[in-house]
Amino acid sequence: MNDLQTLRAALAPREVPQDVVDRSRHRLQNRMLTGRRRRVRPLALGAGLVVVTLPGAPAPTPVPAPRPQAVAPVVTGTQVLLAAATVAEHASADSGKYWHVKTASEKQAYENWYSADGHMWFRGAKSSGRLLALGSSPLRLAGTTVTFEQLRTLPTDPAALRDWLVNAIAHSGARTSAGPLTAEDRERELLLSMVSLVSTLPAPPAVRAAAFRAIAAYPGVQDLGAVPGGRGFMLPGNYRLVVDPATGRVNRTSMYVTADGAIYVVASPQGAEVSAEWTDSLPK
């Protein structure tokens, strides 16, 4: 007798012991369960997906793992100065008959023109806006003078350029009103000389790039972040500098060396606007 026959007999009108009915029903249920196909899929790992399939359950739709959010790279002040150095290094070497420098602050504006043979012209408040020919006048690296030829032959390695400037300052004979230059004075002269090379002097591209890299490595240079005109920096001595990394130019500075070698400090937080370029003609 099979299970169905046993169940049919159990359901017949005649009296059948209850334990017989229970055993038959139990065997039938077991046979039905063991007759099914048990679908069990192993745990699948890979491609950022985790899939678990339970026995007899439909496979779930794979859900991709969340992608990590993009994080904007942090750009340091040193990287900005090095980027400016790269731009300056690959700039074309401009030329002209006169090197023109203009500095403008809230209180005054000066313009100077230098010829390669050492002559200078000046226009500003002291000349009542008129152009004056001042005869022979050298270019200035803080307290040190420099010629056009020397600028063209300056070292293009940052460390070698720094050493050249340190030696030039030591032998310049520069003095303050209190006497010979102190160690602090010489450090200030060094820093301002490097700033002059990237802002107001007709240094060739490779020399300007070396000066930018030397400033980037100078101890105590602080990044002020984005400011009007580019990226701001605080230099030792509370001097401020604004560099445009896209052009490799200094747009503003709170200190610069004037044509007579004096160090002019601008009190305004914005500093003075600086522009310098070659031109083929003097203004009329």
Backbone bond lengths (Angstrom), bond angles and torsions (degrees), N, CA, C in turn:
res aa  C-N    CA-C-N  psi(-1)  N-CA   C-N-CA  omega(-1)  CA-C   N-CA-C  phi
1 M - - - 1.480 - - 1.508 108.05 -
2 N 1.346 114.57 130.89 1.445 117.97 177.99 1.507 110.40 -89.42
3 D 1.323 114.97 -177.75 1.475 119.47 -174.70 1.513 112.10 -65.88
4 L 1.329 117.02 -38.10 1.472 118.69 -179.39 1.516 110.73 -66.25
5 Q 1.334 115.27 -41.85 1.460 118.31 177.91 1.523 110.83 -63.07
6 T 1.285 115.78 -40.12 1.478 119.51 178.28 1.509 110.50 -61.51
7 L 1.364 116.55 -43.74 1.469 120.55 179.48 1.517 111.04 -65.05
8 R 1.400 115.89 -40.70 1.464 119.31 179.43 1.534 109.75 -62.61
9 A 1.307 116.53 -42.05 1.456 120.32 177.96 1.517 111.77 -63.44
10 A 1.383 113.45 -35.21 1.466 117.50 -179.77 1.503 111.31 -68.19
11 L 1.337 117.09 -29.29 1.468 120.98 -178.62 1.512 112.94 -90.48
12 A 1.359 119.45 -2.24 1.474 122.58 -179.88 1.519 109.64 -65.69
13 P 1.362 115.37 158.96 1.454 118.90 -175.41 1.513 113.03 -64.28
14 R 1.365 115.70 -28.59 1.439 114.78 -177.12 1.515 109.96 -67.55
15 E 1.274 114.87 158.70 1.459 121.14 -175.83 1.522 109.54 -76.58
16 V 1.328 115.53 124.85 1.468 121.97 177.57 1.520 108.45 -121.51
17 P 1.308 118.12 138.71 1.479 119.32 179.56 1.532 110.96 -56.73
18 Q 1.330 115.52 142.56 1.474 122.01 -175.48 1.528 112.00 -65.45
19 D 1.328 117.87 -33.51 1.467 119.27 -178.50 1.509 111.46 -66.90
20 V 1.339 118.31 -29.40 1.455 121.19 176.19 1.512 110.39 -67.37
21 V 1.331 115.18 -44.40 1.474 119.09 178.63 1.513 110.46 -60.65
22 D 1.291 119.47 -44.95 1.476 123.18 -176.95 1.524 111.34 -63.60
23 R 1.352 116.17 -42.04 1.466 118.62 -179.03 1.525 111.06 -66.44
24 S 1.319 116.23 -40.14 1.470 119.09 179.89 1.524 111.41 -64.77
25 R 1.320 114.89 -45.17 1.475 118.28 -179.84 1.540 110.47 -61.50
26 H 1.295 117.06 -40.05 1.460 121.98 -178.65 1.534 111.29 -64.05
27 R 1.385 116.55 -43.01 1.460 120.12 179.37 1.528 110.91 -64.74
28 L 1.328 116.94 -38.40 1.458 120.72 -179.94 1.517 111.43 -65.27
29 Q 1.321 116.87 -42.94 1.471 120.42 179.22 1.532 111.40 -63.80
30 N 1.343 115.90 -40.27 1.467 118.59 178.65 1.520 111.40 -64.22
31 R 1.340 117.18 -40.72 1.445 120.67 179.93 1.522 111.66 -63.89
32 M 1.332 115.94 -39.02 1.482 119.55 179.23 1.540 111.57 -66.94
33 L 1.317 114.94 -38.42 1.471 117.82 -179.27 1.523 112.00 -70.26
34 T 1.353 115.53 -43.58 1.470 117.86 -177.95 1.510 111.90 -72.13
35 G 1.318 117.75 -15.45 1.464 120.67 179.05 1.516 112.43 -78.83
36 R 1.326 119.05 -18.50 1.469 120.92 179.08 1.531 111.11 -73.02
37 R 1.349 117.09 153.41 1.466 121.80 172.82 1.509 109.09 -83.46
38 R 1.293 116.54 123.23 1.477 120.68 179.39 1.534 107.86 -88.82
39 R 1.309 115.25 114.69 1.477 120.90 -179.50 1.518 108.62 -97.40
40 V 1.282 114.86 109.61 1.462 119.86 179.39 1.527 107.57 -128.45
41 R 1.306 115.68 117.43 1.466 120.52 179.60 1.521 109.17 -102.11
42 P 1.297 115.26 139.15 1.468 117.69 179.31 1.525 110.31 -69.68
43 L 1.326 114.92 162.57 1.468 121.97 176.30 1.525 108.66 -64.53
44 A 1.322 115.76 126.81 1.470 120.61 -177.84 1.510 109.54 -106.52
45 L 1.309 116.91 126.17 1.461 121.90 178.47 1.512 108.20 -124.22
46 G 1.289 116.42 138.01 1.469 119.15 177.01 1.501 110.82 148.71
47 A 1.311 114.89 152.03 1.475 123.13 176.84 1.518 110.99 55.29
48 G 1.348 117.18 30.56 1.457 119.28 175.57 1.509 113.33 77.25
49 L 1.399 120.87 13.75 1.453 122.90 -177.11 1.516 109.81 -117.22
50 V 1.345 116.81 146.47 1.458 122.87 174.22 1.513 107.35 -127.21
51 V 1.374 118.14 119.07 1.463 122.32 -176.47 1.517 108.21 -124.09
52 V 1.319 117.47 125.67 1.461 122.95 176.29 1.512 107.84 -123.13
53 T 1.349 117.76 125.54 1.461 122.09 -179.69 1.523 109.23 -115.68
54 L 1.307 116.64 122.72 1.455 122.05 178.66 1.518 109.37 -83.72
55 P 1.329 116.57 155.76 1.466 119.24 179.38 1.520 111.65 -57.06
56 G 1.339 115.80 126.86 1.453 120.79 176.44 1.508 115.12 75.89
57 A 1.352 118.52 -1.42 1.467 120.44 -177.61 1.518 109.50 -97.26
58 P 1.353 118.60 149.63 1.467 120.50 177.66 1.513 111.12 -66.87
59 A 1.326 117.12 145.66 1.470 121.21 -179.17 1.524 109.53 -66.07
60 P 1.356 117.77 130.56 1.473 119.42 179.23 1.517 111.08 -71.32
61 T 1.318 115.80 156.25 1.463 121.40 176.68 1.516 109.19 -72.37
62 P 1.345 117.88 125.42 1.473 119.08 -179.70 1.520 111.10 -59.46
63 V 1.337 116.23 135.74 1.466 122.13 177.88 1.517 108.15 -110.89
64 P 1.335 118.83 117.95 1.468 120.27 -179.17 1.523 111.00 -60.56
65 A 1.334 115.51 143.60 1.460 120.14 175.13 1.525 108.90 -66.58
66 P 1.336 118.44 142.50 1.473 120.16 -178.89 1.521 111.57 -61.71
67 R 1.316 115.15 136.44 1.455 119.82 178.50 1.519 109.88 -75.46
68 P 1.338 117.42 143.24 1.469 119.32 177.50 1.525 110.82 -64.64
69 Q 1.325 115.78 140.22 1.453 120.56 179.69 1.530 109.92 -69.45
70 A 1.329 115.41 138.83 1.461 120.19 177.78 1.525 109.57 -68.13
71 V 1.314 116.47 134.50 1.458 122.07 -180.00 1.522 108.05 -112.28
72 A 1.315 116.22 126.12 1.471 120.43 -179.78 1.526 109.54 -64.63
73 P 1.328 117.88 133.66 1.466 119.51 -179.66 1.525 110.92 -66.26
74 V 1.312 115.67 144.54 1.458 121.48 177.89 1.522 108.33 -86.46
75 V 1.316 116.23 121.98 1.461 121.65 -179.58 1.519 108.21 -101.81
76 T 1.321 117.47 119.54 1.448 121.84 -178.76 1.524 111.08 -86.93
77 G 1.332 115.02 163.95 1.451 119.57 177.66 1.520 112.16 -62.40
78 T 1.326 116.22 -36.33 1.464 119.75 177.58 1.518 110.81 -60.79
79 Q 1.337 116.68 -41.19 1.467 120.15 178.88 1.528 111.19 -64.10
80 V 1.335 117.01 -36.61 1.465 120.51 178.23 1.529 110.22 -64.09
81 L 1.332 117.04 -45.27 1.463 120.16 179.44 1.526 111.06 -64.87
82 L 1.319 116.53 -38.45 1.464 119.36 178.36 1.523 111.18 -69.23
83 A 1.341 116.38 -34.45 1.466 119.60 175.75 1.524 110.20 -65.10
84 A 1.337 116.70 -41.59 1.464 120.38 177.06 1.521 110.58 -62.28
85 A 1.344 115.91 -36.75 1.462 119.71 178.07 1.518 110.97 -63.71
86 T 1.332 116.66 -41.53 1.459 120.49 179.63 1.525 111.30 -64.08
87 V 1.346 115.84 -43.29 1.464 119.56 178.21 1.524 110.40 -62.64
88 A 1.340 116.36 -44.40 1.463 120.29 -179.60 1.526 110.96 -62.91
89 E 1.332 115.96 -38.57 1.461 120.51 -177.09 1.526 112.05 -65.27
90 H 1.328 116.28 -33.23 1.468 120.13 -177.10 1.531 112.73 -97.34
91 A 1.320 116.47 5.16 1.464 119.31 177.60 1.530 109.65 -72.63
92 S 1.302 115.09 151.70 1.464 118.85 177.86 1.523 109.39 -72.34
93 A 1.309 115.31 145.92 1.462 120.64 179.74 1.535 108.77 -79.34
94 D 1.333 116.02 100.10 1.464 119.84 -179.66 1.527 109.93 -72.06
95 S 1.294 114.46 162.15 1.463 119.76 178.22 1.522 108.73 -150.00
96 G 1.282 115.02 164.15 1.456 121.27 179.17 1.522 108.42 -179.53
97 K 1.296 115.33 -176.83 1.456 119.80 -177.81 1.526 112.08 -84.92
98 Y 1.342 115.78 -31.34 1.464 120.39 -177.77 1.530 110.32 -131.50
99 W 1.317 114.75 142.50 1.461 120.75 173.14 1.532 107.29 -95.73
100 H 1.335 116.34 119.14 1.463 122.54 -173.47 1.524 109.94 -108.61
101 V 1.337 116.91 125.27 1.463 122.91 179.67 1.527 108.57 -123.14
102 K 1.345 115.81 131.10 1.452 120.71 176.95 1.522 109.19 -129.23
103 T 1.333 115.86 130.42 1.462 122.33 175.49 1.524 107.25 -126.06
104 A 1.318 115.99 131.26 1.465 120.41 -176.28 1.519 109.98 -137.65
105 S 1.343 116.17 121.14 1.460 122.17 175.24 1.522 108.44 -117.50
106 E 1.323 116.96 -174.90 1.465 120.16 179.91 1.522 111.71 -65.45
107 K 1.325 117.17 -26.21 1.459 120.41 -174.21 1.528 113.92 -98.92
108 Q 1.343 117.63 -28.01 1.454 117.80 -174.26 1.528 110.61 -158.91
109 A 1.317 114.32 162.95 1.465 121.67 176.76 1.521 108.10 -139.88
110 Y 1.319 115.28 133.34 1.451 121.51 179.71 1.518 109.57 -124.71
111 E 1.321 115.60 146.93 1.455 121.55 172.62 1.517 108.71 -133.07
112 N 1.320 115.51 136.70 1.455 121.76 176.74 1.518 109.56 -131.19
113 W 1.332 115.16 142.83 1.464 121.87 173.93 1.526 107.79 -122.41
114 Y 1.328 116.47 131.63 1.460 121.31 -179.89 1.517 108.88 -120.73
115 S 1.314 116.08 136.67 1.465 120.31 173.89 1.525 108.52 -100.98
116 A 1.312 116.24 158.15 1.465 120.47 -176.76 1.522 112.41 -64.06
117 D 1.337 117.33 -20.78 1.467 119.15 179.73 1.531 112.27 -89.41
118 G 1.350 116.10 8.93 1.461 118.62 171.43 1.514 116.38 97.49
119 H 1.314 119.86 7.43 1.456 121.63 178.55 1.540 110.55 -92.14
120 M 1.341 114.52 153.75 1.460 119.55 -177.60 1.525 110.61 -135.72
121 W 1.343 115.17 146.11 1.456 123.53 174.00 1.531 107.74 -123.23
122 F 1.317 115.41 148.00 1.468 120.44 -173.44 1.526 110.14 -134.20
123 R 1.347 114.87 145.68 1.462 120.56 172.41 1.532 108.07 -147.46
124 G 1.343 115.32 132.49 1.458 119.66 -179.79 1.510 110.96 178.07
125 A 1.330 115.34 -165.26 1.464 120.15 -178.35 1.527 111.40 -61.88
126 K 1.327 117.08 -36.82 1.461 119.99 -178.42 1.525 112.64 -67.76
127 S 1.325 116.89 -20.00 1.469 119.60 178.27 1.528 111.14 -106.96
128 S 1.341 115.91 12.99 1.465 121.49 -179.11 1.533 111.77 56.34
129 G 1.335 115.50 33.42 1.453 120.30 177.74 1.506 114.71 81.29
130 R 1.336 117.69 0.97 1.461 120.71 -179.89 1.529 109.76 -90.98
131 L 1.328 116.23 150.85 1.450 121.94 177.60 1.522 109.14 -82.00
132 L 1.333 117.26 125.57 1.455 122.15 -179.40 1.518 110.25 -118.31
133 A 1.304 117.31 135.76 1.459 122.83 173.51 1.523 107.90 -89.94
134 L 1.317 117.17 119.90 1.463 121.81 -175.20 1.517 113.04 -104.50
135 G 1.320 117.56 9.66 1.454 120.15 177.00 1.521 111.81 74.44
136 S 1.322 115.37 -147.96 1.455 120.68 -175.66 1.522 110.19 -75.20
137 S 1.327 115.98 130.78 1.469 120.80 179.15 1.526 108.96 -155.80
138 P 1.319 117.97 126.69 1.468 119.94 -176.94 1.525 111.90 -80.19
139 L 1.300 115.03 164.42 1.456 121.05 170.37 1.528 108.90 -74.82
140 R 1.337 116.04 156.26 1.456 120.05 -173.87 1.528 112.91 -121.49
141 L 1.324 114.79 129.81 1.453 123.29 168.75 1.530 106.23 -109.94
142 A 1.318 117.78 84.92 1.466 121.13 -173.05 1.535 107.98 52.72
143 G 1.327 118.63 -120.62 1.461 119.79 -177.93 1.511 113.68 -84.90
144 T 1.323 117.54 3.89 1.460 122.37 -176.52 1.527 109.96 -112.13
145 T 1.305 115.95 135.87 1.466 119.43 175.62 1.518 109.67 -88.03
146 V 1.322 115.40 157.23 1.462 121.01 -178.77 1.520 108.38 -150.83
147 T 1.299 116.92 145.81 1.461 121.48 178.78 1.526 110.12 -98.82
148 F 1.337 115.64 167.63 1.463 120.39 176.15 1.533 110.43 -59.64
149 E 1.334 116.06 -40.59 1.459 119.87 -178.92 1.524 110.97 -65.73
150 Q 1.329 117.75 -41.45 1.463 120.07 177.92 1.527 111.45 -62.44
151 L 1.320 117.44 -39.31 1.464 120.32 178.30 1.524 110.79 -60.34
152 R 1.311 116.41 -39.35 1.473 120.05 -178.00 1.523 112.01 -69.34
153 T 1.334 117.13 -21.34 1.468 120.01 -175.81 1.534 112.45 -110.00
154 L 1.313 118.67 10.30 1.467 120.53 178.65 1.530 110.48 -65.39
155 P 1.341 117.86 152.24 1.475 120.72 179.24 1.528 111.03 -60.97
156 T 1.317 114.43 145.32 1.471 120.04 178.19 1.532 111.98 -103.89
157 D 1.323 117.05 4.68 1.461 122.06 171.89 1.527 107.90 -95.69
158 P 1.340 119.42 131.20 1.477 121.08 -175.56 1.523 113.76 -55.53
159 A 1.326 117.43 -45.32 1.467 120.06 -178.88 1.529 110.85 -66.83
160 A 1.328 116.85 -41.85 1.463 120.33 179.87 1.528 110.44 -67.21
161 L 1.334 117.47 -36.92 1.466 120.70 177.36 1.520 110.65 -64.55
162 R 1.308 116.93 -42.95 1.462 120.44 177.80 1.528 110.59 -60.98
163 D 1.328 116.72 -43.92 1.465 119.92 179.62 1.528 110.61 -62.00
164 W 1.340 116.52 -40.14 1.471 119.98 179.66 1.527 109.72 -62.42
165 L 1.316 117.32 -43.81 1.462 120.87 -179.46 1.527 111.36 -66.02
166 V 1.333 117.01 -42.99 1.471 120.33 178.75 1.527 110.15 -58.64
167 N 1.328 117.05 -43.60 1.463 121.00 179.52 1.527 111.27 -66.56
168 A 1.340 116.52 -40.88 1.468 119.71 179.85 1.526 111.01 -64.11
169 I 1.320 117.32 -40.05 1.469 120.97 179.52 1.529 109.98 -66.80
170 A 1.324 116.95 -41.76 1.461 120.63 -178.61 1.526 112.02 -62.52
171 H 1.341 117.11 -29.77 1.465 120.97 -177.20 1.525 112.80 -107.48
172 S 1.316 116.71 14.18 1.469 119.70 -177.39 1.526 113.13 -80.35
173 G 1.315 116.46 -20.96 1.457 119.39 -175.90 1.514 113.06 74.88
174 A 1.337 117.41 10.83 1.463 120.67 -179.92 1.524 110.07 -65.89
175 R 1.335 114.75 144.38 1.456 121.74 -179.79 1.525 109.41 -137.30
176 T 1.299 115.41 160.62 1.459 121.23 171.56 1.527 107.88 -106.70
177 S 1.320 116.02 175.98 1.463 119.44 178.95 1.524 111.63 -64.27
178 A 1.339 116.46 -21.22 1.465 120.41 -179.91 1.525 112.47 -91.59
179 G 1.342 117.35 -5.65 1.454 118.80 179.77 1.515 111.82 131.60
180 P 1.334 118.03 -156.81 1.471 121.75 -179.11 1.524 111.44 -60.63
181 L 1.318 115.11 159.23 1.454 120.12 -179.38 1.526 111.15 -65.15
182 T 1.325 116.05 135.67 1.452 121.16 173.30 1.532 109.16 -84.33
183 A 1.333 116.27 173.64 1.467 120.18 176.77 1.523 110.42 -59.67
184 E 1.335 116.84 -38.63 1.468 120.58 178.29 1.519 110.58 -65.76
185 D 1.346 116.77 -40.73 1.466 120.37 177.85 1.526 111.35 -61.76
186 R 1.337 116.42 -41.34 1.462 119.99 -178.27 1.529 111.19 -67.14
187 E 1.350 117.29 -35.93 1.461 120.09 176.47 1.523 111.20 -65.25
188 R 1.339 115.78 -39.93 1.463 119.09 177.68 1.516 110.59 -65.14
189 E 1.342 117.10 -41.92 1.464 120.68 177.81 1.533 110.85 -61.38
190 L 1.323 116.57 -39.62 1.461 120.67 179.05 1.524 110.92 -63.12
191 L 1.328 116.13 -47.68 1.461 119.95 -178.62 1.526 111.05 -63.62
192 L 1.326 117.45 -44.35 1.460 120.10 -178.97 1.527 111.42 -68.84
193 S 1.314 117.29 -29.81 1.465 119.56 176.36 1.520 110.45 -65.95
194 M 1.341 116.93 -41.22 1.461 119.81 178.10 1.524 111.00 -66.56
195 V 1.334 116.62 -38.57 1.463 119.79 177.22 1.528 110.18 -64.96
196 S 1.321 117.18 -39.53 1.469 120.39 178.76 1.521 111.19 -61.35
197 L 1.322 117.19 -37.34 1.459 120.54 -179.18 1.525 112.69 -65.49
198 V 1.353 117.18 -29.34 1.469 119.29 -179.25 1.522 112.37 -98.69
199 S 1.350 118.07 -0.99 1.463 118.84 -175.44 1.522 113.85 -126.32
200 T 1.336 119.09 -55.55 1.471 120.08 -168.91 1.523 114.78 -114.41
201 L 1.317 119.01 -5.65 1.462 120.29 -177.13 1.530 111.29 -106.92
202 P 1.341 117.12 149.44 1.479 120.71 -179.16 1.531 112.31 -81.11
203 A 1.328 115.77 55.48 1.461 120.31 178.95 1.526 109.37 -73.97
204 P 1.333 118.47 142.62 1.478 120.32 177.33 1.522 110.76 -66.25
205 P 1.330 118.03 161.30 1.470 121.57 -174.39 1.527 114.61 -52.65
206 A 1.326 118.01 -44.57 1.469 119.74 -177.23 1.525 111.86 -66.25
207 V 1.325 117.48 -33.10 1.469 120.94 178.47 1.527 110.06 -72.62
208 R 1.327 117.00 -40.98 1.457 119.90 176.93 1.526 110.70 -62.05
209 A 1.326 116.33 -39.84 1.462 120.03 178.16 1.529 110.54 -62.68
210 A 1.338 116.83 -42.13 1.467 120.13 178.98 1.525 111.07 -63.88
211 A 1.342 116.92 -37.66 1.464 120.18 178.93 1.524 110.91 -67.02
212 F 1.326 117.57 -40.39 1.470 120.35 176.12 1.530 110.36 -60.17
213 R 1.322 116.89 -43.30 1.472 120.20 -178.79 1.531 110.57 -67.99
214 A 1.320 117.49 -34.27 1.459 120.53 177.07 1.528 110.86 -67.49
215 I 1.335 116.92 -38.13 1.473 120.17 177.14 1.526 109.68 -66.43
216 A 1.336 116.89 -40.38 1.467 120.45 179.68 1.526 111.12 -60.50
217 A 1.332 117.15 -32.78 1.467 121.56 -178.98 1.526 112.59 -90.51
218 Y 1.323 117.99 -2.48 1.463 120.74 -176.27 1.523 110.03 -71.87
219 P 1.336 119.12 132.78 1.473 120.94 -178.22 1.529 111.66 -63.90
220 G 1.324 115.79 138.89 1.462 120.93 173.12 1.507 115.94 88.13
221 V 1.338 118.86 5.32 1.469 120.58 177.31 1.534 108.25 -76.23
222 Q 1.334 116.86 125.54 1.462 122.05 -177.15 1.531 110.55 -111.13
223 D 1.313 115.58 139.13 1.462 122.34 178.83 1.526 109.24 -86.86
224 L 1.333 117.08 125.12 1.466 122.26 179.20 1.518 112.37 -98.81
225 G 1.320 117.56 0.26 1.457 120.48 179.02 1.520 112.29 81.56
226 A 1.327 114.55 -167.34 1.469 120.70 -177.59 1.522 110.53 -70.42
227 V 1.317 116.63 132.75 1.460 124.12 177.63 1.525 107.13 -138.32
228 P 1.327 118.27 165.41 1.466 119.33 176.66 1.534 111.28 -55.54
229 G 1.316 116.34 124.47 1.458 120.84 179.04 1.508 114.84 99.80
230 G 1.347 117.80 -8.73 1.462 118.54 -179.88 1.511 112.85 148.51
231 R 1.328 116.02 -131.56 1.463 122.90 -178.41 1.517 108.23 -116.82
232 G 1.334 116.42 132.42 1.452 120.87 -177.67 1.519 112.37 -93.76
233 F 1.333 115.42 147.11 1.465 121.67 177.75 1.520 109.35 -137.20
234 M 1.332 115.08 142.00 1.452 121.01 172.48 1.516 107.64 -105.38
235 L 1.331 116.35 121.76 1.447 121.78 -179.15 1.525 109.70 -98.82
236 P 1.322 117.69 157.18 1.467 119.44 176.44 1.528 111.00 -51.20
237 G 1.335 116.29 138.80 1.456 120.92 -174.45 1.515 111.89 92.88
238 N 1.362 116.17 7.43 1.477 122.34 -179.16 1.523 112.77 62.55
239 Y 1.331 116.66 31.90 1.456 120.93 172.83 1.522 108.87 -87.28
240 R 1.330 115.68 141.57 1.463 120.39 -177.36 1.539 110.00 -113.72
241 L 1.325 113.07 146.95 1.459 120.04 -177.18 1.520 108.11 -140.64
242 V 1.334 117.44 137.67 1.464 122.23 176.22 1.521 107.77 -119.12
243 V 1.338 115.18 121.00 1.465 121.96 -176.44 1.521 109.10 -116.88
244 D 1.317 115.74 134.81 1.465 120.97 172.82 1.524 107.63 -97.72
245 P 1.350 118.29 105.25 1.461 118.98 -177.14 1.521 113.61 -66.75
246 A 1.338 117.40 -20.53 1.466 119.85 -179.22 1.522 112.19 -72.58
247 T 1.334 116.52 -29.30 1.461 120.49 -179.02 1.525 112.79 -110.45
248 G 1.338 116.95 -12.76 1.453 119.90 -176.70 1.512 112.11 68.30
249 R 1.334 116.54 32.14 1.457 121.61 -177.65 1.526 111.40 -121.76
250 V 1.321 115.84 150.87 1.464 122.12 171.35 1.522 107.23 -89.40
251 N 1.321 116.73 121.88 1.465 120.71 -178.88 1.527 112.90 -94.67
252 R 1.333 115.29 -32.36 1.466 119.74 -179.43 1.522 109.58 -143.37
253 T 1.308 115.15 151.82 1.455 121.22 176.20 1.532 108.53 -152.54
254 S 1.331 115.89 148.05 1.464 119.16 178.38 1.528 111.06 -92.27
255 M 1.339 117.66 0.77 1.461 120.12 175.84 1.523 109.37 -151.34
256 Y 1.291 116.21 145.53 1.461 120.80 175.62 1.514 109.31 -155.14
257 V 1.311 115.75 161.51 1.459 121.81 -179.75 1.520 108.04 -94.07
258 T 1.323 116.35 125.04 1.458 120.69 -179.00 1.532 109.81 -79.10
259 A 1.328 115.26 173.61 1.457 120.16 -176.39 1.524 112.57 -63.18
260 D 1.335 117.50 -26.52 1.461 119.78 179.93 1.528 112.52 -93.59
261 G 1.326 117.21 9.53 1.457 120.59 175.93 1.506 115.21 91.58
262 A 1.312 118.35 -1.01 1.461 120.72 179.34 1.535 110.01 -77.53
263 I 1.314 115.95 152.77 1.465 121.61 177.35 1.525 107.55 -98.54
264 Y 1.327 115.71 115.40 1.460 120.78 -178.00 1.526 108.61 -100.25
265 V 1.327 115.86 126.02 1.460 122.08 -178.88 1.521 108.62 -110.54
266 V 1.341 116.63 130.34 1.461 122.96 -179.53 1.529 108.21 -99.21
267 A 1.325 115.93 124.04 1.467 119.71 -176.81 1.522 112.32 -74.92
268 S 1.330 117.26 -29.60 1.456 120.56 -177.23 1.524 110.91 -63.01
269 P 1.353 116.83 138.55 1.474 119.05 178.28 1.523 113.04 -59.34
270 Q 1.338 117.33 -26.87 1.464 119.83 179.83 1.527 112.24 -74.40
271 G 1.331 116.93 -18.05 1.454 120.08 -178.51 1.520 112.18 71.15
272 A 1.309 115.58 -163.02 1.461 121.77 179.87 1.520 109.81 -107.67
273 E 1.324 115.77 142.58 1.459 119.95 173.49 1.529 109.23 -72.80
274 V 1.306 115.59 140.28 1.461 120.68 -178.08 1.517 109.01 -128.87
275 S 1.311 116.16 133.37 1.466 121.01 171.85 1.522 108.30 -143.17
276 A 1.323 116.16 141.86 1.465 120.86 -179.03 1.522 108.20 -149.32
277 E 1.327 116.37 132.89 1.461 120.47 -177.99 1.511 110.34 -162.88
278 W 1.332 115.01 166.04 1.451 120.77 175.89 1.527 109.68 -85.52
279 T 1.336 114.89 147.55 1.461 120.88 176.00 1.532 108.01 -144.96
280 D 1.304 115.63 158.29 1.466 119.70 -179.10 1.524 113.72 -101.26
281 S 1.308 117.41 -0.23 1.480 118.82 -176.67 1.513 111.23 -145.25
282 L 1.318 115.75 151.57 1.452 123.00 172.85 1.524 109.21 -89.88
283 P 1.342 118.28 150.54 1.456 119.72 176.73 1.526 110.43 -68.59
284 K 1.310 115.51 153.81 1.476 120.01 179.36 1.519 110.08 -93.38
